[in-house]
């Protein structure tokens, strides 16, 4: 699946949701609950790294480190 990423490998919440096969609201709820792939706040918006999304999709990283 092709996702639109910034040059440093960040993707928006909408792109991350599309990559994982969920809705953006699901990722927002996961963030609120402290689960899901790690995200970063930049300028008031949530971004995800492609590396973290791939690790989450492979099952090797199921919970954000700060939530564990």
C-alpha positions as CSV (number, residue, x, y, z in Angstrom):
1,X,0.0,0.0,0.0
2,X,1.3,3.4,-1.0
3,X,1.2,6.1,1.8
4,X,2.1,9.7,1.5
5,X,5.0,10.4,3.9
6,X,7.2,13.5,4.6
7,X,10.9,13.2,3.6
8,X,11.8,12.2,7.2
9,X,9.3,9.3,7.1
10,X,6.3,10.8,9.1
11,X,2.8,10.2,8.0
12,X,-0.5,11.9,9.1
13,X,-3.0,10.2,11.3
14,X,-5.2,9.7,8.2
15,X,-2.4,8.0,6.3
16,X,-1.4,5.9,9.3
17,X,-5.0,4.7,9.6
18,X,-5.2,3.8,6.0
19,X,-1.9,1.9,6.2
20,X,-3.2,-0.1,9.2
21,X,-6.7,-0.5,7.8
22,X,-8.5,1.5,10.5
23,X,-10.3,4.8,10.7
24,X,-8.4,7.9,11.9
25,X,-10.9,8.1,14.9
26,X,-9.7,4.6,15.9
27,X,-6.1,5.8,16.1
28,X,-7.2,8.9,18.1
29,X,-9.0,6.7,20.6
30,X,-6.0,4.4,20.8
31,X,-3.8,7.4,21.6
32,X,-6.3,8.5,24.3
33,X,-6.2,4.9,25.8
34,X,-2.4,4.7,25.6
35,X,-2.3,1.9,23.1
36,X,-1.4,1.5,19.5
37,X,1.7,2.7,17.5
38,X,3.8,5.5,18.9
39,X,2.9,9.0,17.6
40,X,4.5,12.4,17.8
41,X,2.8,15.8,18.2
42,X,4.0,18.4,15.7
43,X,2.4,21.7,15.4
44,X,-0.8,20.5,17.1
45,X,-1.1,17.5,14.7
46,X,-0.3,13.8,15.4
47,X,2.2,12.1,13.1
48,X,3.4,8.5,13.0
49,X,6.7,7.2,11.7
50,X,6.5,4.5,8.9
51,X,9.0,2.4,10.9
52,X,6.7,2.4,14.0
53,X,3.7,1.6,11.8
54,X,5.5,-1.3,10.2
55,X,6.6,-2.7,13.6
56,X,3.0,-2.3,14.9
57,X,1.6,-4.1,11.9
58,X,4.1,-6.9,12.2
59,X,3.0,-7.4,15.8
60,X,6.4,-6.7,17.3
61,X,5.3,-3.4,19.0
62,X,1.8,-3.6,20.4
63,X,1.8,-0.8,23.0
64,X,3.4,2.6,23.0
65,X,6.5,2.6,25.2
66,X,5.2,5.5,27.4
67,X,2.0,3.6,28.1
68,X,3.7,0.4,29.3
